[in-house]
Amino acid sequence: MSATNILPEKGIKAKIAGKEYHFRFTTRIFCELAEEYGTIVGAFDVLSKMDVNNFGVDELDNLAFIIHMALKKENPEITLDYVKDEIDIAEITDMIEPMLEAFKSAMAAKEKVKGNKKNPPVRA
């Protein structure tokens, strides 16, 4: 796995099993993460508090689930089993930082939109 650069419209590039993917968090993905972890921030608290020197089954499952969610937008066919099968243990821990960067990038885009007050949405 290699996280090479942040593409604001695409997320963060990564290679998994020799194929290029993008970690990207959309509203749908945030909703699914919030369902699983209680809140969006809850999912990323789990991610940011992971201790790579003390990984257990729960941590691996959580990390694989969040990676799977981040890959789903551009790769709807990708499964959680694929993520678990194709990413080895050495690579999976290397994905924590890129996942946090993709999250921060998505949240920064949200703040940018939130700050644009010219044409606020009108609800009927």
N, C-alpha and C positions, 0 to 999 in steps of 0.2 A: 504494500500500500504506500502510496506517496501522495501527500497533499501538496499540490504545487502552487496554486494561487487562488485568490478569491475573485470570483466573477459575480458582481452584485446581482445580475439578472439570473444567474445560474447556480449560485452557491459556491461550494468549494470543490475543485477537481480532486479526484482520488482514483488510484488504480487498485482494483480488486481482481485477483486471479488474471492479471494481464489485460483487463478490460477497463477502459476509462468510464468513470461515473461522476456524478455531481451530488454532493450532499446539499439538500435544499429543503427548507422548512416553509411550507405554505400554510394558509389558514386551515385547510382540511387536516394537514399533518399536525398542526398545533392542537386542533380539536381532539384528534385521536390520542395524542400524548396527554392532554388534560384529562381525558376519560380514564386513561391508565394510571396516571400519577396524581390526580386530584387537581392540579393546575399545570400550566405550561412551565412556570418557574420550578415547580416540583420535579418535573422530569429532568431539568437541567441542574437542579440541586443534586439529584442522584448522580448525574454525570460528573459534575465538578468536584464532588466529594469522594470520588472513587480513589482508592489507594492501590496503585498498580503493584505494590509489594505485598498486598494482602487481598488477593482476588479470590472470591468463592463463586459458587454456582449462581447465586443470586446476582452478583455483580456482572458476571458474564452474560446472563440472560437479559439483564437490563440494558447493557451496552449493545448487545446484538439487536434487541428490539428497537432502540433508538436509531441505530444505524439503518435498520430495515425501514423505519419510518422516513428517514431522511433521503433514502434512495427511491422510495415509491413514486414520487411525483413524475420523474422522467422515465421510470422503469416499473410500470404497474405490474408487470409479470414477475418481478423479483419476489421471492418468498423469504420468510424468516429462516427456513431451513437452508436456503441457498447461502444466506449470510453466515449462518453457523458453520456450514460445510466448506465454504470457499475462503474464509478468513481464518488464518491460523492464530494461535494464541499470542505470538510475538507481534503480529500486525494489529490485532484487535485493540491492544492497549495503546498503540501508536495513533489510534483514531480518536482518542478522547479530545485532544487539542483541536484537531480540525472540526470535530463536531461542535465544540464550543464556539469556534470561530464562525461556523455556518449559522449557529443560533444568534450570535451577536450581530452578524450581518443582516439576518432577517429582522431582528428587533430594531436595528438602526434604520432599515427601510420603513418599518412601521412608524418610527418616530418622525421620519422625514415627511411621510404622508400626513401624520397627525398634526404636524406643524404648519401645513399648507392650509390656511384659513380663507383663501380667496373664494372658493366655491364649495362651501360645506354641503354635505349631502342633505337633502330634504326628504323627510319621511312623510308619507301620506297618512 
